[in-house]
Amino acid sequence: MFSLHEGSGLLLLLLAAGLQIAAEARGAPPCRPGFSEDLYTVVVPDITEEGWPLFNVKFVSCGRGGLVRFECSNPSDYRIENDGVVYAARTLQRTQAPASPLLIKAVDTTTQQQWVTQVKMMPPTQVQELAVPSGMSKNLKEILFPSQNADSTLKRRKRDWVIPPINVPENSRGPFPQELVRIRSDHDKNRSLRYSVTGPGADQPPTGIFTIDPISGELSVNKPLDREHINSFHLRAHAVDLNGNQVENPIDIVINVIDMNDNRPEFTHQIWNGSVPEGSKPGSFVMTVTSVDKDDPKTANGMLRYMIMSQNPESPSSNMFTINNKTGGIITVAAGLDREKVPQYTLIIKATDMEGNPMYGLSNTATAVISITDINDNPPEFVQDKFSGDVDENAVNVIVANLSVTDKDQPNTPAWNAVYKITGGDPTGRFSVPTDPTTNEGLVTVVKPIDYETNRLYLLTVEAKNEVPLARGIHSPRQSTATVSIRVRDVNESPFFDPNPKLIKLEEGLMPESPLTTFTAQDPDRFMQQTIRYSKLSDPANWLRIDPNTGRITTIAILDRESPEVKNSIYNATFLATDSDKTHPASGTGTLQIFLSDINDNAPRVSPPEAEICEKPQPNSINITAYDGDLSHNAGPFAFELAHRPSEVKRNWTITRISGDYAQVSLRIGFLESGIYEVPIIITDSGNLPMSNTSYLRVKVCQCDMNGDCTDQQHIMAAGLGTGAIISILLCIIILLILVLMFVVWMKRRDKERQAKQLLIDPEDDVRDNILKYDEEGGGEEDQDYDLSQLQQPDTLEPDAIKPLAIRRLDERPLHPEPQYPIRSAAPHPGDIGDFINEGLKAADNDPTAPPYDSLLVFDYEGSGSTAGSLSSLNSSSSGGDQDYDYLNDWGPRFRKLADMYGGSDD
């Protein structure tokens, strides 16, 4: 026997009857499909919400699977799923048990076999008097494990209890732990048992939410539950003895978390944007707003209702829109949407749960912005009925008038952009009216030239429309059409030749002063009294003359078809016609084309004019043809023959005609000396009056190799290097050699001048003209870095060191041709200057051939007397003040510095 007791404040879901299992002495019967019981007794709460599970019926399918369909006798209040669980189809409230049981029918969809069982539903008040075991709380309901027989085999029972889920409300405030139910086994009467629960929420994450007293079997919840986090728990209850042996089969316990209205509706967007065309009919869809509620959508806590709180602006009425309270769809409810009056509406939308109950439901708001889109419900209208403009004749792509319109539709949209069309007054299509994209004005433009003499005034009818058609029911008013008056101004137009160009056919060879034709022009200005004068603008060969008044054209030279100015037998000449307007004279040009027919006025000439041939006639010959400037009927075929004079022509040469245009010239004799020969050939054309001409063929006879090619020097000349070219090349070579020789001579002379300049010492830089400073330590000859070897052997000086006569110093030893004396032996390298002087003195004394000036080699003798006085005073400090050195200024610039140092005043 099982019983389920709920604690105070919980929904009572109990099994109200026991199970009776018939003992089968001979074992279990064969499987028979059908319900496990003929009558089910279940306890249902007093109040059930839509979608709550109430109980389940067990059907033995015997392998039929999903082929069995369940039906109930009261589908408006209950619905049954394929697994046998019965749910509340709507919210039910009971005060007493129903008068008749609920019938559950199972139908085999294949064989249409049916099985029926009954369910008796009892309110909780009818089972509250059930006995409670001693020592247990009377307020806590019990769940008993099903009883088993001795062999622990579950037998078929007459009736079976269905355990409905335990419903626990979320967000309970406690106190915790809060007892839910008590689980008991019939075996606890004769022995001690231990109870436990397993599953998510007990010993599996999230752990610790549910616990059970192992001795009393009281199942408790330890903390508030959150349905939005976990909406149900599936636990399994166990009963074991003190040795841990299982005494009962585990039973499943389902704990449903009952939703509470603890979440406010939330709009998915705080601002919703929608649009609807202006002029829309009532019922036109605008947009849908959406809100979500985390509460159970199957309960009133999650059932939302929408409503419009406010509308801004309230024009033309305060209820222009309505909203579907369940779906959130916004539609128009009134006519009169006009974008030109109200371009945008702002709605405050509120969503409330609890099916919109303003007292218990939670709510939230959002903003819906509805833009009224433009439609073409306003046609363009001209600002005035008539427009006017002026234009010069022959002007093209000129704007004559600007047409302005107004349109109340949204600017820069197809419903506002104007399109203009000329509906009358322009049969030849000389005008167009494009639209200015910035101002939306119509620009009346001339697209074809207008002739003042043909039409002086145009009256155009212009219609304005939009890029898209007008909305249904709206027609274009009279203001959408305007009249445009265009006056044409007369201008001086250029005269024109007709026809232009003018073609005439003549025969070439026409003599000067021959009249050709009259080429005149017309003046399109019929209303102006003007005259036309003619002049020649282009006459490449200067063959023609035109009369300035009459336009008569005559020749001033012979017309020649073979002239280079004639192309394809046509000669082009251009003439100018100018009117007599005094302010802005106009002019026009005309072309005269003269087709010149050919006459036989050109004699043929040999081609090519030069050729070469070997000294021996075999195997070479010359192929020639003729060139005739006339056309083919006055040119070939040609007749070729050799001239009779001089006589050696026919003796040395022969000519053979190959075809009408070609002939072959070859040597008649066996050998002809190398050289250049001019062979006269008479050529006659085939004109109506044949023309003959003696043309000379320049033939070079040369020595040839085995291939027939010239090998002598004259071949080079024939190849392009004539006598003049060779002379020019030689002159260039001679000039180049002269230039090279002049450059070499100039370089040699520059080197000599550089060497001579090195020997010239500026007087200011001469060492003898300067006073050397000896106030430093050392001094003397060793510090002067002199080459004393030059003093020992002056004869060893190189001749290049001798300076030319033109640049010698005045105080140098004169150089003139001297007799050659025996060369003295070189003295040994002296150790000091004294030894050097003594050696030189000895050499001079012992040299009998030394001239008198060799006596000057005695350096230690000053001579007898001197006009300059003695120099010993330079080393005397006592007599220096009595000396007068001013006379040194008279000795020249070389002694001027010395005079400045010792002469003059005491300063």
CORGI-V245187 format. One record per residue. N is the residue number from 1. RES is the residue in one small letter. NEAR is the number of other C-alpha atoms within 12 Angstrom. Layout:
n->N res->RES near->NEAR
n->N res->RES near->NEAR
This chain:
n->1 res->m near->25
n->2 res->f near->29
n->3 res->s near->39
n->4 res->l near->45
n->5 res->h near->44
n->6 res->e near->37
n->7 res->g near->29
n->8 res->s near->18
n->9 res->g near->18
n->10 res->l near->30
n->11 res->l near->35
n->12 res->l near->41
n->13 res->l near->46
n->14 res->l near->43
n->15 res->l near->43
n->16 res->a near->39
n->17 res->a near->28
n->18 res->g near->26
n->19 res->l near->29
n->20 res->q near->21
n->21 res->i near->21
n->22 res->a near->18
n->23 res->a near->18
n->24 res->e near->14
n->25 res->a near->8
n->26 res->r near->8
n->27 res->g near->12
n->28 res->a near->15
n->29 res->p near->13
n->30 res->p near->10
n->31 res->c near->15
n->32 res->r near->16
n->33 res->p near->24
n->34 res->g near->27
n->35 res->f near->35
n->36 res->s near->31
n->37 res->e near->30
n->38 res->d near->26
n->39 res->l near->27
n->40 res->y near->35
n->41 res->t near->37
n->42 res->v near->38
n->43 res->v near->40
n->44 res->v near->44
n->45 res->p near->37
n->46 res->d near->25
n->47 res->i near->23
n->48 res->t near->28
n->49 res->e near->30
n->50 res->e near->25
n->51 res->g near->25
n->52 res->w near->33
n->53 res->p near->34
n->54 res->l near->43
n->55 res->f near->38
n->56 res->n near->36
n->57 res->v near->43
n->58 res->k near->36
n->59 res->f near->35
n->60 res->v near->23
n->61 res->s near->25
n->62 res->c near->17
n->63 res->g near->14
n->64 res->r near->21
n->65 res->g near->16
n->66 res->g near->20
n->67 res->l near->20
n->68 res->v near->30
n->69 res->r near->28
n->70 res->f near->35
n->71 res->e near->30
n->72 res->c near->32
n->73 res->s near->22
n->74 res->n near->22
n->75 res->p near->20
n->76 res->s near->16
n->77 res->d near->23
n->78 res->y near->31
n->79 res->r near->31
n->80 res->i near->33
n->81 res->e near->28
n->82 res->n near->24
n->83 res->d near->24
n->84 res->g near->30
n->85 res->v near->27
n->86 res->v near->37
n->87 res->y near->32
n->88 res->a near->31
n->89 res->a near->24
n->90 res->r near->22
n->91 res->t near->22
n->92 res->l near->22
n->93 res->q near->18
n->94 res->r near->20
n->95 res->t near->17
n->96 res->q near->19
n->97 res->a near->24
n->98 res->p near->18
n->99 res->a near->12
n->100 res->s near->14
n->101 res->p near->21
n->102 res->l near->32
n->103 res->l near->28
n->104 res->i near->37
n->105 res->k near->33
n->106 res->a near->36
n->107 res->v near->27
n->108 res->d near->25
n->109 res->t near->15
n->110 res->t near->13
n->111 res->t near->12
n->112 res->q near->13
n->113 res->q near->18
n->114 res->q near->23
n->115 res->w near->27
n->116 res->v near->29
n->117 res->t near->30
n->118 res->q near->28
n->119 res->v near->37
n->120 res->k near->30
n->121 res->m near->37
n->122 res->m near->33
n->123 res->p near->28
n->124 res->p near->30
n->125 res->t near->23
n->126 res->q near->24
n->127 res->v near->29
n->128 res->q near->27
n->129 res->e near->14
n->130 res->l near->23
n->131 res->a near->18
n->132 res->v near->22
n->133 res->p near->22
n->134 res->s near->9
n->135 res->g near->9
n->136 res->m near->20
n->137 res->s near->22
n->138 res->k near->21
n->139 res->n near->25
n->140 res->l near->36
n->141 res->k near->40
n->142 res->e near->41
n->143 res->i near->43
n->144 res->l near->41
n->145 res->f near->37
n->146 res->p near->34
n->147 res->s near->27
n->148 res->q near->25
n->149 res->n near->18
n->150 res->a near->10
n->151 res->d near->8
n->152 res->s near->13
n->153 res->t near->18
n->154 res->l near->21
n->155 res->k near->25
n->156 res->r near->27
n->157 res->r near->28
n->158 res->k near->20
n->159 res->r near->30
n->160 res->d near->33
n->161 res->w near->38
n->162 res->v near->41
n->163 res->i near->38
n->164 res->p near->36
n->165 res->p near->39
n->166 res->i near->42
n->167 res->n near->35
n->168 res->v near->39
n->169 res->p near->30
n->170 res->e near->28
n->171 res->n near->24
n->172 res->s near->24
n->173 res->r near->14
n->174 res->g near->19
n->175 res->p near->13
n->176 res->f near->18
n->177 res->p near->21
n->178 res->q near->30
n->179 res->e near->34
n->180 res->l near->41
n->181 res->v near->44
n->182 res->r near->42
n->183 res->i near->44
n->184 res->r near->45
n->185 res->s near->39
n->186 res->d near->24
n->187 res->h near->22
n->188 res->d near->24
n->189 res->k near->11
n->190 res->n near->9
n->191 res->r near->16
n->192 res->s near->23
n->193 res->l near->29
n->194 res->r near->30
n->195 res->y near->37
n->196 res->s near->34
n->197 res->v near->37
n->198 res->t near->30
n->199 res->g near->28
n->200 res->p near->23
n->201 res->g near->29
n->202 res->a near->27
n->203 res->d near->20
n->204 res->q near->18
n->205 res->p near->14
n->206 res->p near->18
n->207 res->t near->19
n->208 res->g near->23
n->209 res->i near->30
n->210 res->f near->39
n->211 res->t near->35
n->212 res->i near->35
n->213 res->d near->26
n->214 res->p near->24
n->215 res->i near->24
n->216 res->s near->30
n->217 res->g near->35
n->218 res->e near->35
n->219 res->l near->42
n->220 res->s near->35
n->221 res->v near->36
n->222 res->n near->25
n->223 res->k near->25
n->224 res->p near->26
n->225 res->l near->33
n->226 res->d near->27
n->227 res->r near->29
n->228 res->e near->23
n->229 res->h near->17
n->230 res->i near->24
n->231 res->n near->24
n->232 res->s near->26
n->233 res->f near->34
n->234 res->h near->25
n->235 res->l near->30
n->236 res->r near->30
n->237 res->a near->39
n->238 res->h near->34
n->239 res->a near->39
n->240 res->v near->28
n->241 res->d near->22
n->242 res->l near->16
n->243 res->n near->12
n->244 res->g near->15
n->245 res->n near->15
n->246 res->q near->21
n->247 res->v near->30
n->248 res->e near->32
n->249 res->n near->22
n->250 res->p near->25
n->251 res->i near->27
n->252 res->d near->24
n->253 res->i near->35
n->254 res->v near->28
n->255 res->i near->38
n->256 res->n near->27
n->257 res->v near->31
n->258 res->i near->35
n->259 res->d near->32
n->260 res->m near->33
n->261 res->n near->32
n->262 res->d near->27
n->263 res->n near->29
n->264 res->r near->28
n->265 res->p near->35
n->266 res->e near->26
n->267 res->f near->28
n->268 res->t near->18
n->269 res->h near->20
n->270 res->q near->20
n->271 res->i near->19
n->272 res->w near->29
n->273 res->n near->23
n->274 res->g near->25
n->275 res->s near->28
n->276 res->v near->32
n->277 res->p near->31
n->278 res->e near->34
n->279 res->g near->31
n->280 res->s near->29
n->281 res->k near->20
n->282 res->p near->22
n->283 res->g near->21
n->284 res->s near->24
n->285 res->f near->23
n->286 res->v near->34
n->287 res->m near->26
n->288 res->t near->28
n->289 res->v near->39
n->290 res->t near->33
n->291 res->s near->33
n->292 res->v near->29
n->293 res->d near->34
n->294 res->k near->29
n->295 res->d near->33
n->296 res->d near->34
n->297 res->p near->25
n->298 res->k near->25
n->299 res->t near->27
n->300 res->a near->31
n->301 res->n near->34
n->302 res->g near->34
n->303 res->m near->32
n->304 res->l near->41
n->305 res->r near->36
n->306 res->y near->38
n->307 res->m near->35
n->308 res->i near->32
n->309 res->m near->24
n->310 res->s near->25
n->311 res->q near->25
n->312 res->n near->24
n->313 res->p near->22
n->314 res->e near->20
n->315 res->s near->22
n->316 res->p near->19
n->317 res->s near->19
n->318 res->s near->22
n->319 res->n near->26
n->320 res->m near->37
n->321 res->f near->43
n->322 res->t near->32
n->323 res->i near->34
n->324 res->n near->27
n->325 res->n near->26
n->326 res->k near->25
n->327 res->t near->21
n->328 res->g near->30
n->329 res->g near->28
n->330 res->i near->37
n->331 res->i near->31
n->332 res->t near->32
n->333 res->v near->22
n->334 res->a near->23
n->335 res->a near->22
n->336 res->g near->25
n->337 res->l near->37
n->338 res->d near->31
n->339 res->r near->29
n->340 res->e near->24
n->341 res->k near->21
n->342 res->v near->25
n->343 res->p near->26
n->344 res->q near->29
n->345 res->y near->37
n->346 res->t near->30
n->347 res->l near->34
n->348 res->i near->29
n->349 res->i near->38
n->350 res->k near->36
n->351 res->a near->41
n->352 res->t near->39
n->353 res->d near->40
n->354 res->m near->32
n->355 res->e near->28
n->356 res->g near->25
n->357 res->n near->20
n->358 res->p near->18
n->359 res->m near->11
n->360 res->y near->17
n->361 res->g near->28
n->362 res->l near->32
n->363 res->s near->35
n->364 res->n near->32
n->365 res->t near->30
n->366 res->a near->31
n->367 res->t near->29
n->368 res->a near->38
n->369 res->v near->31
n->370 res->i near->36
n->371 res->s near->25
n->372 res->i near->29
n->373 res->t near->28
n->374 res->d near->33
n->375 res->i near->34
n->376 res->n near->36
n->377 res->d near->34
n->378 res->n near->38
n->379 res->p near->36
n->380 res->p near->42
n->381 res->e near->35
n->382 res->f near->32
n->383 res->v near->22
n->384 res->q near->19
n->385 res->d near->22
n->386 res->k near->23
n->387 res->f near->29
n->388 res->s near->26
n->389 res->g near->27
n->390 res->d near->28
n->391 res->v near->32
n->392 res->d near->28
n->393 res->e near->32
n->394 res->n near->26
n->395 res->a near->25
n->396 res->v near->20
n->397 res->n near->22
n->398 res->v near->25
n->399 res->i near->27
n->400 res->v near->33
n->401 res->a near->29
n->402 res->n near->33
n->403 res->l near->42
n->404 res->s near->35
n->405 res->v near->36
n->406 res->t near->28
n->407 res->d near->33
n->408 res->k near->25
n->409 res->d near->32
n->410 res->q near->27
n->411 res->p near->23
n->412 res->n near->19
n->413 res->t near->20
n->414 res->p near->26
n->415 res->a near->29
n->416 res->w near->35
n->417 res->n near->35
n->418 res->a near->43
n->419 res->v near->34
n->420 res->y near->36
n->421 res->k near->30
n->422 res->i near->30
n->423 res->t near->21
n->424 res->g near->22
n->425 res->g near->22
n->426 res->d near->27
n->427 res->p near->14
n->428 res->t near->17
n->429 res->g near->20
n->430 res->r near->29
n->431 res->f near->38
n->432 res->s near->35
n->433 res->v near->36
n->434 res->p near->29
n->435 res->t near->28
n->436 res->d near->22
n->437 res->p near->17
n->438 res->t near->14
n->439 res->t near->20
n->440 res->n near->33
n->441 res->e near->30
n->442 res->g near->39
n->443 res->l near->36
n->444 res->v near->38
n->445 res->t near->33
n->446 res->v near->32
n->447 res->v near->24
n->448 res->k near->18
n->449 res->p near->22
n->450 res->i near->34
n->451 res->d near->28
n->452 res->y near->28
n->453 res->e near->22
n->454 res->t near->18
n->455 res->n near->22
n->456 res->r near->20
n->457 res->l near->25
n->458 res->y near->32
n->459 res->l near->26
n->460 res->l near->36
n->461 res->t near->30
n->462 res->v near->40
n->463 res->e near->33
n->464 res->a near->41
n->465 res->k near->38
n->466 res->n near->36
n->467 res->e near->22
n->468 res->v near->23
n->469 res->p near->24
n->470 res->l near->23
n->471 res->a near->21
n->472 res->r near->14
n->473 res->g near->11
n->474 res->i near->14
n->475 res->h near->18
n->476 res->s near->24
n->477 res->p near->18
n->478 res->r near->19
n->479 res->q near->25
n->480 res->s near->32
n->481 res->t near->32
n->482 res->a near->33
n->483 res->t near->31
n->484 res->v near->38
n->485 res->s near->28
n->486 res->i near->34
n->487 res->r near->24
n->488 res->v near->27
n->489 res->r near->23
n->490 res->d near->25
n->491 res->v near->26
n->492 res->n near->31
n->493 res->e near->33
n->494 res->s near->29
n->495 res->p near->32
n->496 res->f near->28
n->497 res->f near->29
n->498 res->d near->21
n->499 res->p near->18
n->500 res->n near->23
n->501 res->p near->22
n->502 res->k near->27
n->503 res->l near->23
n->504 res->i near->25
n->505 res->k near->21
n->506 res->l near->27
n->507 res->e near->23
n->508 res->e near->31
n->509 res->g near->23
n->510 res->l near->27
n->511 res->m near->19
n->512 res->p near->20
n->513 res->e near->18
n->514 res->s near->23
n->515 res->p near->22
n->516 res->l near->31
n->517 res->t near->24
n->518 res->t near->25
n->519 res->f near->40
n->520 res->t near->36
n->521 res->a near->35
n->522 res->q near->28
n->523 res->d near->30
n->524 res->p near->30
n->525 res->d near->26
n->526 res->r near->19
n->527 res->f near->14
n->528 res->m near->19
n->529 res->q near->14
n->530 res->q near->22
n->531 res->t near->27
n->532 res->i near->32
n->533 res->r near->31
n->534 res->y near->34
n->535 res->s near->31
n->536 res->k near->31
n->537 res->l near->23
n->538 res->s near->23
n->539 res->d near->27
n->540 res->p near->17
n->541 res->a near->22
n->542 res->n near->24
n->543 res->w near->34
n->544 res->l near->37
n->545 res->r near->32
n->546 res->i near->35
n->547 res->d near->25
n->548 res->p near->23
n->549 res->n near->21
n->550 res->t near->20
n->551 res->g near->30
n->552 res->r near->26
n->553 res->i near->32
n->554 res->t near->26
n->555 res->t near->29
n->556 res->i near->20
n->557 res->a near->20
n->558 res->i near->23
n->559 res->l near->37
n->560 res->d near->35
n->561 res->r near->33
n->562 res->e near->27
n->563 res->s near->24
n->564 res->p near->15
n->565 res->e near->22
n->566 res->v near->25
n->567 res->k near->17
n->568 res->n near->18
n->569 res->s near->27
n->570 res->i near->29
n->571 res->y near->36
n->572 res->n near->31
n->573 res->a near->35
n->574 res->t near->30
n->575 res->f near->38
n->576 res->l near->33
n->577 res->a near->37
n->578 res->t near->35
n->579 res->d near->33
n->580 res->s near->24
n->581 res->d near->22
n->582 res->k near->13
n->583 res->t near->9
n->584 res->h near->13
n->585 res->p near->21
n->586 res->a near->26
n->587 res->s near->29
n->588 res->g near->31
n->589 res->t near->32
n->590 res->g near->33
n->591 res->t near->30
n->592 res->l near->36
n->593 res->q near->30
n->594 res->i near->35
n->595 res->f near->25
n->596 res->l near->30
n->597 res->s near->27
n->598 res->d near->31
n->599 res->i near->31
n->600 res->n near->31
n->601 res->d near->30
n->602 res->n near->32
n->603 res->a near->30
n->604 res->p near->37
n->605 res->r near->33
n->606 res->v near->39
n->607 res->s near->25
n->608 res->p near->22
n->609 res->p near->24
n->610 res->e near->24
n->611 res->a near->31
n->612 res->e near->40
n->613 res->i near->39
n->614 res->c near->36
n->615 res->e near->34
n->616 res->k near->28
n->617 res->p near->27
n->618 res->q near->21
n->619 res->p near->18
n->620 res->n near->27
n->621 res->s near->27
n->622 res->i near->35
n->623 res->n near->28
n->624 res->i near->37
n->625 res->t near->37
n->626 res->a near->40
n->627 res->y near->28
n->628 res->d near->33
n->629 res->g near->26
n->630 res->d near->32
n->631 res->l near->26
n->632 res->s near->21
n->633 res->h near->20
n->634 res->n near->28
n->635 res->a near->34
n->636 res->g near->32
n->637 res->p near->27
n->638 res->f near->36
n->639 res->a near->34
n->640 res->f near->38
n->641 res->e near->31
n->642 res->l near->35
n->643 res->a near->26
n->644 res->h near->17
n->645 res->r near->16
n->646 res->p near->16
n->647 res->s near->13
n->648 res->e near->20
n->649 res->v near->27
n->650 res->k near->22
n->651 res->r near->21
n->652 res->n near->26
n->653 res->w near->36
n->654 res->t near->27
n->655 res->i near->32
n->656 res->t near->25
n->657 res->r near->24
n->658 res->i near->18
n->659 res->s near->17
n->660 res->g near->21
n->661 res->d near->29
n->662 res->y near->26
n->663 res->a near->30
n->664 res->q near->30
n->665 res->v near->36
n->666 res->s near->37
n->667 res->l near->34
n->668 res->r near->22
n->669 res->i near->19
n->670 res->g near->16
n->671 res->f near->20
n->672 res->l near->27
n->673 res->e near->19
n->674 res->s near->23
n->675 res->g near->23
n->676 res->i near->23
n->677 res->y near->27
n->678 res->e near->26
n->679 res->v near->38
n->680 res->p near->31
n->681 res->i near->39
n->682 res->i near->29
n->683 res->i near->40
n->684 res->t near->35
n->685 res->d near->37
n->686 res->s near->30
n->687 res->g near->27
n->688 res->n near->17
n->689 res->l near->16
n->690 res->p near->25
n->691 res->m near->27
n->692 res->s near->30
n->693 res->n near->27
n->694 res->t near->26
n->695 res->s near->29
n->696 res->y near->27
n->697 res->l near->36
n->698 res->r near->25
n->699 res->v near->31
n->700 res->k near->34
n->701 res->v near->38
n->702 res->c near->32
n->703 res->q near->27
n->704 res->c near->25
n->705 res->d near->18
n->706 res->m near->13
n->707 res->n near->12
n->708 res->g near->20
n->709 res->d near->23
n->710 res->c near->28
n->711 res->t near->23
n->712 res->d near->20
n->713 res->q near->19
n->714 res->q near->23
n->715 res->h near->26
n->716 res->i near->18
n->717 res->m near->21
n->718 res->a near->26
n->719 res->a near->18
n->720 res->g near->13
n->721 res->l near->16
n->722 res->g near->16
n->723 res->t near->15
n->724 res->g near->12
n->725 res->a near->16
n->726 res->i near->16
n->727 res->i near->13
n->728 res->s near->14
n->729 res->i near->15
n->730 res->l near->14
n->731 res->l near->14
n->732 res->c near->14
n->733 res->i near->14
n->734 res->i near->14
n->735 res->i near->14
n->736 res->l near->14
n->737 res->l near->14
n->738 res->i near->14
n->739 res->l near->14
n->740 res->v near->14
n->741 res->l near->14
n->742 res->m near->14
n->743 res->f near->14
n->744 res->v near->14
n->745 res->v near->14
n->746 res->w near->14
n->747 res->m near->14
n->748 res->k near->14
n->749 res->r near->14
n->750 res->r near->14
n->751 res->d near->14
n->752 res->k near->18
n->753 res->e near->18
n->754 res->r near->14
n->755 res->q near->18
n->756 res->a near->21
n->757 res->k near->17
n->758 res->q near->15
n->759 res->l near->20
n->760 res->l near->20
n->761 res->i near->16
n->762 res->d near->15
n->763 res->p near->17
n->764 res->e near->16
n->765 res->d near->13
n->766 res->d near->17
n->767 res->v near->15
n->768 res->r near->18
n->769 res->d near->20
n->770 res->n near->19
n->771 res->i near->20
n->772 res->l near->17
n->773 res->k near->13
n->774 res->y near->12
n->775 res->d near->9
n->776 res->e near->9
n->777 res->e near->8
n->778 res->g near->11
n->779 res->g near->13
n->780 res->g near->15
n->781 res->e near->14
n->782 res->e near->12
n->783 res->d near->14
n->784 res->q near->14
n->785 res->d near->10
n->786 res->y near->12
n->787 res->d near->13
n->788 res->l near->19
n->789 res->s near->21
n->790 res->q near->16
n->791 res->l near->21
n->792 res->q near->28
n->793 res->q near->23
n->794 res->p near->20
n->795 res->d near->19
n->796 res->t near->17
n->797 res->l near->14
n->798 res->e near->11
n->799 res->p near->10
n->800 res->d near->12
n->801 res->a near->16
n->802 res->i near->24
n->803 res->k near->25
n->804 res->p near->20
n->805 res->l near->14
n->806 res->a near->14
n->807 res->i near->18
n->808 res->r near->19
n->809 res->r near->19
n->810 res->l near->11
n->811 res->d near->9
n->812 res->e near->11
n->813 res->r near->13
n->814 res->p near->15
n->815 res->l near->16
n->816 res->h near->10
n->817 res->p near->6
n->818 res->e near->9
n->819 res->p near->11
n->820 res->q near->12
n->821 res->y near->12
n->822 res->p near->11
n->823 res->i near->16
n->824 res->r near->22
n->825 res->s near->17
n->826 res->a near->19
n->827 res->a near->23
n->828 res->p near->15
n->829 res->h near->19
n->830 res->p near->19
n->831 res->g near->15
n->832 res->d near->16
n->833 res->i near->20
n->834 res->g near->15
n->835 res->d near->16
n->836 res->f near->26
n->837 res->i near->24
n->838 res->n near->22
n->839 res->e near->28
n->840 res->g near->32
n->841 res->l near->24
n->842 res->k near->20
n->843 res->a near->25
n->844 res->a near->24
n->845 res->d near->19
n->846 res->n near->14
n->847 res->d near->19
n->848 res->p near->15
n->849 res->t near->18
n->850 res->a near->22
n->851 res->p near->16
n->852 res->p near->13
n->853 res->y near->12
n->854 res->d near->20
n->855 res->s near->22
n->856 res->l near->18
n->857 res->l near->23
n->858 res->v near->22
n->859 res->f near->18
n->860 res->d near->13
n->861 res->y near->11
n->862 res->e near->14
n->863 res->g near->13
n->864 res->s near->9
n->865 res->g near->10
n->866 res->s near->9
n->867 res->t near->9
n->868 res->a near->15
n->869 res->g near->17
n->870 res->s near->15
n->871 res->l near->16
n->872 res->s near->14
n->873 res->s near->17
n->874 res->l near->17
n->875 res->n near->10
n->876 res->s near->13
n->877 res->s near->11
n->878 res->s near->11
n->879 res->s near->13
n->880 res->g near->16
n->881 res->g near->16
n->882 res->d near->14
n->883 res->q near->24
n->884 res->d near->22
n->885 res->y near->27
n->886 res->d near->20
n->887 res->y near->20
n->888 res->l near->23
n->889 res->n near->20
n->890 res->d near->15
n->891 res->w near->16
n->892 res->g near->15
n->893 res->p near->20
n->894 res->r near->22
n->895 res->f near->26
n->896 res->r near->25
n->897 res->k near->25
n->898 res->l near->26
n->899 res->a near->25
n->900 res->d near->22
n->901 res->m near->19
n->902 res->y near->25
n->903 res->g near->22
n->904 res->g near->19
n->905 res->s near->13
n->906 res->d near->10
n->907 res->d near->7
